[in-house]
Amino acid sequence: MARIVSLGAALQNIYLIDHDDLASTMMGESAIFGKIVAGGKYEIDKIKYEIGGGGINSAITFARSGHETILMANIAKDSAGDIVLSTLDKEGIDSSYVDNSVFRTTGTSVILLDSNRGERTILTFPGASKRFDNLKESDLELIHPDWLHVTSIGGDIELLQRFFKKAHELGAKIMFNPGIKEFERGSELIVLLSEVDVLIVNKFEASKLVPGTLLTEILYHLENYAPCVIVTDGVMGGIAGDHDKSEYYRFGIYEDVKVQDVTGAGSAFSSGFLAAYANGKSFHDSLVFASANATSVVKTVGANGGILTGDEELHMMPIQKLTF
């Protein structure tokens, strides 16, 4: 068991689920909700209230795998914030460093979900999750974590620099799963990666930072910045490498399932890897658990309902050791 701090967003997710009015139509390489027009009124099949956000989704994975888990995030004193706190208590996650004293509204996403194909569109009001500058890296001195796991914090590179520096001063390791706002900072993000122990990105994101179209090329370039890199590629699986241990893998998906909702899949993979790795699992087995965790999440509606506990008996999956 490890002590893990999860730094990232915590929101309420409201799902509007329908099988025909929200039926998606392909337009080239994109899908649109073809029956929704301005001024119309539509009766949907189901509404579902969940919580989400990279910070809380990751924290749930860590807690269910038996780690001492602390969430650092922003919510507000409202009904959505109460639901977040209730969930943290239910999952056994320390909420001492969740701040609800500054903001008026907890972040909320309305998710339009096509129940036939699992396609969804997210309408987000960031609310309290938009800013993180009130969170203090000095709190890490009280927590003294073994790992700091960070998802997107709205592109605040300066805050990340302070948190990463403090984490390393305390001997903690860092796993980083940056988001769109961080990638918009370009060269500033690249400089920051030298502080990261494990970096996880998807192929599309990685193409914004380094040259290359093949996963092997992208991994090769990213290893110049971080010692351990994982690049995911949706249903194509991904590639991973630990430069220090000269250990490399190309992996497929855990299993072919009917996708209900892809929300939270990235967080499930990232946190699933660390949950297993921090429990002493090998690089290989941690990738398998990460894939299984992401697969379990997309089989259900909601970003964290399908998160595994680490006690499941996992089957084999396509994974090949590479030589570089």
Secondary structure, DSSP 8 states (H G I E B T S, - for coil): --EEEEES--EEEEEEEESSTT-EEEETTEEEETT--TT-----SEEEEEEE-HHHHHHHHHHHTT-EEEEEEEEESSHHHHHHHHHHHHHT-B-TTEEEEEESS--EEEEEEETTT--EEEEEE-GGGG--TTS-TTHHHHH--SEEEE---TT-HHHHHHHHHHHHHTT-EEEE---HHHHTTTHHHHHHGGG-SEEEEEHHHHTTTS--SSHHHHHHHHTTT-SEEEEE-GGG-EEEEETTTTEEEEE--S-----S--TTHHHHHHHHHHHHHTTT--HHHHHHHHHHHHHHHHTSSSSSTT---S-S------EEEE--
